Amino acid sequence: MWFLEEIEGRSAGSAPPDEMENDEVTEDEYELESTSASEHFQQNEHAVPWPIPENVEHHVWPRHLEDYSVEDTITWLCARSRQLGHLQGKRVIRLTQGQYMLAVFVNNLVYKLEANPDGSLDPSIVRSLLTSVGAESQLDSVASYDLVLAVVVAHFRRQTEEPEELRIQEVLRNLLMAKALGRGQGRRHALRKSILGLLWRHPRLRGKISHVCRAGSVALALDTSSSDHDIILCLKDGGVNMVEELHQVILDLKKTCHRERLRRAEVVKKDFAVEIKNFYRHVDFDLVPVTLVEGHTGEQQWDVQRQVWQALLHPRLAPKLQQLSEEHPDVFFALRLMKIWNESMDYRRGKPPLVTLHIPLLTLGAWQQGYFKECRFVQDYLLQIFRYTEQNWLRQDLSQTETMLMELEAEPHLRRMIAKYDEDTRRRFSQALKNSIQLMSQVCDGEKAEADANVQDLVDLLRQIFGCQPGQPLLCRNTSSK
């Protein structure tokens, strides 16, 4: 578990940290609010907006960056954009500082710019944004919200590259990158402390929790606004009834603790985890107990269906995804886009058609089969993931032909996920894949795209792929929110 971030690790039996002893904080503390720069300076006229440390290459951005206006953000980010090559971050999948800053840049644009009712932006705003990134106006006065943001993001990213003519495929690439970098769970993961503090102090678990780690989408940097939070609890001397024991502990806490959030949340027992649903405004937590078993390598889970111990998948999956994202950087954005596209559909009673874990496994299979060799842009990678998924998403024996999946021992996971897809889901999702492949093929057709001067038509195709409603921009707030 060395590559999973330890968020509460300590020796068994030690007292829980002071931060867990505190009473529950107010809900407003976790709201992702932003204020304009003018409001900030009204409070402190002598404040320095961008205190730049000398070793800026070791910093991602000032903590208060989201408190500034779009123009201030652009100014600071552009000034620092040439020093952003190092890997940073606490998550399992580590991103470059440039990707982190691009995420902040995009979210400031999306959350603070308001489009007109027809989906366009005021010409004065367009000129101001283009000037902020050092670009001359290349758009007409009625350009759509999505197209304006795509051009602004493209020019921002080119601060670190040799200036070249901005071509259509590059604009589309940056539009999709901006879409992929939409808000995930953000600081909501801090809510785990309210739950973990109670677990550490419960008599049945006191001294039994070896360490705690994050996993799942949050740890893999694939979280969206509707992702749940997977928390790994490594228990000392855990047995085959770990999940049931944890379930009983949480039910007991639900009855006896003073935390109103936990009392009103729904607790659901799963095969490998205990889910706390709606702990905070549609934020769900999956608590996954694991243990060390003699004769087995790594943390183990008890598979109730097969009646065997199986190794935890995430510690083996994460290094392969990291290697893939370093060899093909745009695959990271394509992975997030694939998940966002999947969450735009509701085929399984409030759940997206594909189980989330299925997406990275299929992406690794596409990588091994050479689907990414000729890819240049994010849209190319996404198209290839679509194509590989169409051919292989119902194959239970996929791990027998894909060496990488065989190393992950992914076959039982694939069988369990595919069993959840009923006939209606299989029919509708297959058709959705077919339609998306046709549309994305038009977007990725280089000759046609470059010959067609109306890039807005290609942007409209992307809106169709991601299920945007008429008049709804591709880049908007919480497009995948529950």
C-alpha positions as CSV (number, residue, x, y, z in Angstrom):
1,M,0.0,0.0,0.0
2,W,3.0,2.3,-0.3
3,F,1.6,4.1,-3.3
4,L,-1.8,4.7,-1.6
5,E,-1.8,7.9,0.4
6,E,-2.0,7.3,4.1
7,I,-4.4,9.9,5.4
8,E,-4.8,8.7,9.0
9,G,-2.0,6.1,9.3
10,R,-0.6,5.4,12.8
11,S,0.2,2.5,15.0
12,A,-2.7,0.4,16.2
13,G,-4.1,1.4,19.5
14,S,-2.8,5.0,19.4
15,A,-5.2,7.7,20.3
16,P,-7.0,9.3,17.4
17,P,-5.8,12.7,16.3
18,D,-7.1,15.9,17.9
19,E,-8.8,16.9,14.6
20,M,-11.1,14.0,14.9
21,E,-12.1,14.9,18.4
22,N,-13.6,18.2,17.3
23,D,-17.3,18.6,17.0
24,E,-18.7,18.4,13.5
25,V,-18.2,21.5,11.4
26,T,-20.9,23.4,9.7
27,E,-22.0,22.3,6.2
28,D,-21.1,25.7,4.8
29,E,-17.4,25.1,5.5
30,Y,-17.3,22.7,2.6
31,E,-19.1,24.8,0.0
32,L,-17.0,25.6,-3.0
33,E,-17.7,29.3,-3.0
34,S,-15.7,32.0,-4.8
35,T,-15.5,35.7,-4.3
36,S,-14.2,38.3,-6.7
37,A,-10.9,40.0,-6.3
38,S,-12.5,43.3,-5.6
39,E,-14.3,41.9,-2.5
40,H,-11.0,40.5,-1.3
41,F,-9.2,43.8,-1.5
42,Q,-12.0,45.7,0.1
43,Q,-11.1,43.8,3.2
44,N,-7.4,44.4,2.9
45,E,-6.3,47.3,0.7
46,H,-2.6,46.4,1.1
47,A,-2.9,42.7,0.4
48,V,-0.5,41.3,-2.1
49,P,-2.6,39.3,-4.6
50,W,0.1,36.9,-5.8
51,P,2.8,36.2,-3.2
52,I,5.2,34.2,-5.5
53,P,7.6,32.0,-3.6
54,E,11.2,31.8,-4.8
55,N,11.0,28.1,-5.4
56,V,7.8,28.4,-7.4
57,E,8.5,25.1,-9.2
58,H,7.7,23.3,-6.0
59,H,4.3,24.9,-5.5
60,V,1.0,24.2,-7.3
61,W,-0.8,27.5,-6.6
62,P,-1.6,29.7,-3.7
63,R,-4.3,28.3,-1.5
64,H,-6.5,31.3,-2.0
65,L,-6.3,31.3,-5.8
66,E,-10.0,30.5,-6.2
67,D,-10.8,33.7,-4.3
68,Y,-9.7,35.9,-7.2
69,S,-11.4,37.0,-10.4
70,V,-10.9,35.3,-13.8
71,E,-8.6,38.1,-15.0
72,D,-6.4,38.0,-11.9
73,T,-6.2,34.2,-12.2
74,I,-5.2,34.4,-15.9
75,T,-2.5,37.0,-15.2
76,W,-0.9,34.9,-12.4
77,L,-1.2,31.6,-14.2
78,C,0.3,32.9,-17.4
79,A,3.2,34.5,-15.5
80,R,4.0,31.1,-14.0
81,S,3.1,28.8,-16.8
82,R,6.7,28.2,-18.1
83,Q,7.8,26.6,-14.9
84,L,5.2,23.8,-14.6
85,G,6.7,20.5,-15.6
86,H,7.2,18.7,-12.3
87,L,4.9,16.1,-11.0
88,Q,2.9,17.2,-8.0
89,G,0.0,16.0,-5.9
90,K,-1.0,13.6,-3.1
91,R,-3.3,11.4,-5.2
92,V,-2.2,8.1,-6.6
93,I,-2.3,9.4,-10.2
94,R,0.2,12.3,-10.1
95,L,-0.4,15.3,-12.4
96,T,2.0,18.0,-13.5
97,Q,1.7,21.4,-11.9
98,G,0.6,22.7,-15.3
99,Q,-2.4,20.3,-15.3
100,Y,-3.3,21.4,-11.8
101,M,-3.2,25.1,-12.7
102,L,-5.1,24.4,-15.9
103,A,-7.9,22.8,-13.8
104,V,-8.0,26.0,-11.6
105,F,-8.0,28.2,-14.7
106,V,-10.9,26.2,-16.3
107,N,-13.0,26.2,-13.2
108,N,-12.5,29.9,-12.6
109,L,-13.8,30.5,-16.2
110,V,-16.7,28.1,-15.9
111,Y,-17.9,29.2,-12.5
112,K,-17.5,32.9,-12.9
113,L,-18.5,33.7,-16.5
114,E,-22.1,33.9,-17.3
115,A,-23.4,33.4,-20.8
116,N,-26.2,35.3,-22.4
117,P,-29.5,33.5,-22.9
118,D,-28.5,32.5,-26.4
119,G,-25.4,30.9,-25.2
120,S,-23.0,33.6,-26.3
121,L,-20.7,36.0,-24.3
122,D,-20.6,39.8,-24.5
123,P,-18.0,40.9,-27.1
124,S,-16.2,43.1,-24.5
125,I,-15.7,40.0,-22.3
126,V,-14.4,38.0,-25.2
127,R,-11.9,40.7,-26.0
128,S,-10.8,41.0,-22.4
129,L,-10.2,37.3,-22.0
130,L,-8.3,37.0,-25.3
131,T,-6.1,40.0,-24.3
132,S,-5.5,38.4,-20.9
133,V,-3.9,35.3,-22.5
134,G,-1.9,37.4,-25.0
135,A,-4.0,36.5,-28.0
136,E,-5.6,38.7,-30.6
137,S,-9.3,38.3,-31.3
138,Q,-9.9,35.4,-33.7
139,L,-13.6,35.0,-33.0
140,D,-16.6,36.9,-34.2
141,S,-18.8,38.8,-31.8
142,V,-21.5,36.0,-31.7
143,A,-19.1,33.1,-30.9
144,S,-20.6,30.6,-28.5
145,Y,-19.7,30.2,-24.8
146,D,-18.0,26.9,-25.5
147,L,-16.0,28.1,-28.4
148,V,-14.7,31.2,-26.6
149,L,-13.6,29.2,-23.7
150,A,-11.9,26.6,-25.9
151,V,-9.8,29.3,-27.7
152,V,-8.9,31.0,-24.3
153,V,-7.8,27.7,-22.9
154,A,-5.9,26.8,-26.0
155,H,-4.0,30.1,-25.8
156,F,-3.3,29.6,-22.1
157,R,-1.8,26.2,-22.7
158,R,0.4,27.5,-25.5
159,Q,2.2,29.7,-23.0
160,T,4.5,26.7,-22.5
161,E,4.8,25.7,-26.2
162,E,6.2,27.2,-29.3
163,P,3.6,29.6,-30.8
164,E,2.0,28.1,-33.9
165,E,-1.1,28.7,-35.8
166,L,-4.1,27.7,-33.8
167,R,-5.8,25.0,-35.7
168,I,-9.3,23.5,-35.4
169,Q,-8.3,20.2,-33.9
170,E,-6.2,22.0,-31.2
171,V,-9.2,24.1,-30.3
172,L,-11.4,21.0,-29.9
173,R,-8.6,19.3,-27.9
174,N,-8.6,22.1,-25.4
175,L,-12.3,22.2,-25.2
176,L,-12.4,18.6,-24.3
177,M,-9.5,19.1,-21.8
178,A,-11.5,21.8,-20.2
179,K,-14.5,19.6,-20.0
180,A,-12.4,16.8,-18.4
181,L,-11.0,19.2,-15.8
182,G,-14.4,20.2,-14.5
183,R,-14.9,20.1,-10.7
184,G,-14.6,16.8,-9.0
185,Q,-15.1,16.2,-5.3
186,G,-12.7,18.9,-4.2
187,R,-12.5,19.5,-0.5
188,R,-15.5,17.2,0.3
189,H,-13.0,14.4,0.9
190,A,-12.2,16.1,4.2
191,L,-15.6,14.9,5.4
192,R,-14.0,11.5,5.9
193,K,-12.6,12.8,9.2
194,S,-16.0,13.0,10.8
195,I,-16.6,9.3,10.0
196,L,-13.1,8.0,10.7
197,G,-12.9,9.7,14.1
198,L,-16.0,7.8,15.2
199,L,-14.6,4.5,13.9
200,W,-11.3,4.9,15.7
201,R,-13.0,5.4,19.0
202,H,-15.7,2.7,18.8
203,P,-15.0,-0.1,21.3
204,R,-15.3,-2.9,18.7
205,L,-12.6,-1.2,16.4
206,R,-10.4,0.5,18.9
207,G,-6.8,-0.7,18.4
208,K,-7.8,-2.8,15.3
209,I,-7.4,-0.3,12.5
210,S,-3.8,-0.5,11.3
211,H,-4.1,2.4,8.8
212,V,-6.5,4.1,6.5
213,C,-6.0,5.0,2.8
214,R,-8.1,6.6,0.1
215,A,-8.8,4.7,-3.1
216,G,-11.2,4.6,-6.0
217,S,-11.9,7.6,-8.2
218,V,-10.7,10.2,-5.7
219,A,-7.3,8.5,-5.4
220,L,-7.0,8.0,-9.1
221,A,-7.9,11.6,-9.9
222,L,-10.9,10.4,-11.9
223,D,-13.5,11.9,-9.5
224,T,-16.4,13.9,-10.8
225,S,-19.1,15.8,-8.9
226,S,-21.1,12.6,-8.5
227,S,-18.3,10.3,-7.5
228,D,-18.4,8.5,-4.1
229,H,-15.4,8.3,-1.8
230,D,-13.7,4.9,-1.3
231,I,-11.9,4.6,2.1
232,I,-9.7,1.5,2.7
233,L,-9.6,0.4,6.4
234,C,-6.8,-2.1,7.0
235,L,-7.8,-4.1,10.0
236,K,-5.6,-6.2,12.2
237,D,-6.6,-9.9,12.3
238,G,-9.6,-9.3,10.1
239,G,-11.7,-12.3,9.2
240,V,-14.2,-13.4,6.6
241,N,-16.9,-11.4,8.4
242,M,-15.1,-8.0,8.3
243,V,-17.8,-6.4,6.2
244,E,-20.6,-7.6,8.5
245,E,-18.7,-6.5,11.6
246,L,-18.1,-3.0,10.1
247,H,-21.7,-2.8,9.1
248,Q,-22.9,-3.5,12.7
249,V,-20.4,-0.9,14.0
250,I,-21.8,1.8,11.7
251,L,-25.4,0.9,12.5
252,D,-24.5,1.2,16.2
253,L,-22.9,4.6,15.6
254,K,-25.9,5.7,13.6
255,K,-28.1,5.1,16.6
256,T,-25.9,6.4,19.4
257,C,-23.6,9.2,18.0
258,H,-24.5,12.8,18.1
259,R,-23.5,13.5,14.4
260,E,-26.7,14.5,12.7
261,R,-25.2,13.7,9.2
262,L,-24.6,10.1,10.1
263,R,-27.9,9.7,11.8
264,R,-29.9,10.8,8.8
265,A,-27.6,8.9,6.2
266,E,-28.6,5.6,4.8
267,V,-26.2,2.7,5.5
268,V,-26.0,-0.1,2.9
269,K,-24.0,-3.3,3.1
270,K,-22.3,-4.5,-0.1
271,D,-20.1,-7.5,-0.9
272,F,-16.8,-5.7,-0.2
273,A,-17.8,-2.5,1.5
274,V,-20.3,-0.6,3.7
275,E,-21.8,2.4,2.0
276,I,-22.9,5.5,3.8
277,K,-25.3,7.2,1.3
278,N,-26.0,10.9,1.3
279,F,-23.7,11.7,4.2
280,Y,-23.5,15.2,2.9
281,R,-25.5,16.6,0.0
282,H,-25.3,13.5,-2.3
283,V,-21.8,12.7,-1.1
284,D,-21.4,8.9,-0.5
285,F,-18.7,7.0,1.3
286,D,-17.7,3.4,0.7
287,L,-15.8,2.0,3.7
288,V,-13.8,-1.0,2.4
289,P,-12.3,-3.3,5.1
290,V,-9.1,-5.3,4.2
291,T,-6.6,-7.3,6.2
292,L,-3.3,-9.1,5.9
293,V,-3.6,-12.9,5.6
294,E,-0.8,-15.3,6.1
295,G,0.2,-16.9,2.8
296,H,-1.2,-14.1,0.7
297,T,0.6,-11.0,-0.7
298,G,-0.8,-7.6,0.1
299,E,-4.1,-6.5,1.6
300,Q,-6.9,-9.0,1.1
301,Q,-10.7,-8.9,0.8
302,W,-13.0,-11.8,1.3
303,D,-15.0,-12.7,-1.8
304,V,-18.3,-14.0,-0.5
305,Q,-19.4,-15.3,-3.9
306,R,-16.3,-17.4,-4.6
307,Q,-15.5,-18.0,-0.9
308,V,-11.8,-17.1,-1.4
309,W,-9.4,-14.3,-0.4
310,Q,-8.6,-11.9,-3.2
311,A,-6.0,-9.1,-3.3
312,L,-7.1,-5.5,-3.2
313,L,-7.2,-4.3,-6.9
314,H,-6.4,-0.6,-6.4
315,P,-2.7,-1.0,-5.3
316,R,-2.0,-2.9,-8.5
317,L,-4.2,-0.8,-10.8
318,A,-2.8,2.6,-9.9
319,P,0.8,2.1,-11.1
320,K,-0.4,0.9,-14.5
321,L,-2.6,3.9,-14.9
322,Q,0.3,6.2,-13.8
323,Q,2.5,4.6,-16.4
324,L,-0.1,5.0,-19.1
325,S,-0.7,8.6,-18.2
326,E,3.0,9.4,-18.4
327,E,3.4,7.6,-21.7
328,H,0.2,9.1,-23.2
329,P,-0.6,12.3,-21.2
330,D,-3.9,12.9,-23.0
331,V,-5.2,9.5,-22.0
332,F,-5.8,11.0,-18.5
333,F,-8.2,13.5,-19.9
334,A,-9.8,10.9,-22.2
335,L,-10.4,8.7,-19.1
336,R,-12.2,11.4,-17.3
337,L,-14.2,12.3,-20.4
338,M,-15.2,8.6,-20.7
339,K,-16.4,8.6,-17.2
340,I,-18.3,11.9,-17.6
341,W,-19.9,10.6,-20.8
342,N,-20.9,7.4,-19.0
343,E,-22.5,9.4,-16.2
344,S,-24.5,11.5,-18.6
345,M,-26.7,8.3,-19.1
346,D,-29.0,6.7,-16.6
347,Y,-29.7,3.1,-17.6
348,R,-29.5,1.2,-14.3
349,R,-32.0,2.8,-11.9
350,G,-30.1,6.0,-11.2
351,K,-26.7,4.6,-12.0
352,P,-24.7,5.0,-15.2
353,P,-24.5,2.0,-17.6
354,L,-20.9,1.1,-17.0
355,V,-19.5,0.3,-13.5
356,T,-16.8,2.9,-12.9
357,L,-14.1,0.4,-12.4
358,H,-14.8,-1.1,-15.8
359,I,-13.6,2.1,-17.6
360,P,-9.9,2.0,-16.5
361,L,-9.7,-1.7,-17.2
362,L,-11.0,-1.3,-20.7
363,T,-8.6,1.6,-21.2
364,L,-5.6,-0.5,-20.2
365,G,-6.8,-3.2,-22.6
366,A,-7.0,-0.7,-25.4
367,W,-3.4,0.5,-24.6
368,Q,-2.1,-3.1,-24.7
369,Q,-3.7,-3.7,-28.0
370,G,-2.1,-0.7,-29.6
371,Y,-5.2,1.5,-30.0
372,F,-3.3,4.6,-28.9
373,K,-0.3,4.4,-31.3
374,E,-1.6,6.9,-33.9
375,C,-3.4,9.2,-31.5
376,R,-2.5,12.9,-31.3
377,F,-5.3,14.7,-29.5
378,V,-7.7,14.0,-26.6
379,Q,-10.5,13.4,-29.1
380,D,-8.5,10.7,-30.8
381,Y,-7.9,8.8,-27.5
382,L,-11.5,9.1,-26.6
383,L,-12.6,7.7,-30.0
384,Q,-10.3,4.7,-29.6
385,I,-11.6,4.0,-26.0
386,F,-15.1,4.1,-27.5
387,R,-14.1,1.6,-30.2
388,Y,-12.4,-0.8,-27.8
389,T,-15.3,-0.6,-25.4
390,E,-17.8,-1.4,-28.1
391,Q,-15.9,-4.6,-29.0
392,N,-15.0,-5.8,-25.5
393,W,-17.2,-4.4,-22.8
394,L,-19.2,-7.6,-22.5
395,R,-16.3,-10.0,-22.6
396,Q,-15.9,-11.9,-19.3
397,D,-12.7,-13.6,-20.6
398,L,-10.9,-10.4,-21.5
399,S,-8.2,-11.0,-18.9
400,Q,-7.3,-14.2,-20.6
401,T,-6.2,-12.4,-23.8
402,E,-4.9,-9.2,-22.2
403,T,-1.7,-9.8,-20.3
404,M,-2.0,-6.6,-18.4
405,L,-5.5,-7.5,-17.1
406,M,-4.2,-11.0,-16.3
407,E,-1.5,-9.5,-14.1
408,L,-4.3,-7.6,-12.3
409,E,-6.3,-10.8,-11.8
410,A,-9.2,-8.8,-13.2
411,E,-11.4,-11.7,-14.3
412,P,-13.6,-12.0,-11.2
413,H,-14.1,-8.2,-11.2
414,L,-15.1,-8.3,-14.9
415,R,-17.5,-11.2,-14.3
416,R,-19.1,-9.4,-11.3
417,M,-19.5,-6.1,-13.2
418,I,-20.8,-7.6,-16.4
419,A,-23.4,-9.6,-14.4
420,K,-24.9,-6.2,-13.3
421,Y,-25.8,-5.3,-16.9
422,D,-29.3,-6.4,-17.8
423,E,-30.6,-6.9,-21.3
424,D,-32.1,-3.4,-21.6
425,T,-28.8,-1.8,-20.4
426,R,-26.8,-3.9,-22.9
427,R,-29.1,-2.9,-25.8
428,R,-29.2,0.8,-25.0
429,F,-25.6,1.2,-24.1
430,S,-24.5,-0.6,-27.3
431,Q,-26.5,1.9,-29.3
432,A,-25.2,4.8,-27.4
433,L,-21.6,3.6,-28.1
434,K,-22.4,3.2,-31.8
435,N,-23.9,6.7,-32.0
436,S,-21.0,8.3,-30.1
437,I,-18.4,6.6,-32.3
438,Q,-20.1,8.0,-35.4
439,L,-20.2,11.5,-34.0
440,M,-16.7,11.4,-32.6
441,S,-15.4,10.0,-36.0
442,Q,-16.6,13.2,-37.6
443,V,-14.9,15.3,-35.0
444,C,-11.6,13.5,-35.4
445,D,-11.6,13.4,-39.2
446,G,-8.6,15.7,-39.7
447,E,-9.1,16.5,-43.4
448,K,-12.7,17.3,-43.1
449,A,-12.3,19.2,-39.8
450,E,-9.6,21.4,-41.1
451,A,-11.4,22.0,-44.4
452,D,-14.6,23.0,-42.7
453,A,-14.3,26.6,-41.5
454,N,-17.3,26.3,-39.2
455,V,-15.7,24.9,-36.0
456,Q,-19.0,25.6,-34.2
457,D,-20.6,22.6,-36.0
458,L,-17.9,20.4,-34.5
459,V,-18.5,21.9,-31.1
460,D,-22.2,21.0,-31.5
461,L,-21.3,17.4,-32.3
462,L,-19.4,17.3,-29.0
463,R,-22.5,18.6,-27.2
464,Q,-24.5,15.8,-28.7
465,I,-22.0,13.2,-27.6
466,F,-22.2,14.3,-24.0
467,G,-25.9,14.6,-24.0
468,C,-26.2,18.4,-23.5
469,Q,-29.7,19.8,-23.7
470,P,-30.6,22.4,-26.3
471,G,-29.0,25.7,-25.4
472,Q,-26.8,24.0,-22.7
473,P,-23.1,24.6,-23.1
474,L,-20.6,21.8,-23.0
475,L,-18.8,23.5,-20.2
476,C,-21.1,24.2,-17.4
477,R,-21.3,23.8,-13.6
478,N,-21.6,20.2,-12.3
479,T,-22.7,18.6,-15.6
480,S,-22.4,15.2,-14.0
481,S,-23.9,16.1,-10.6
482,K,-26.6,13.8,-9.1
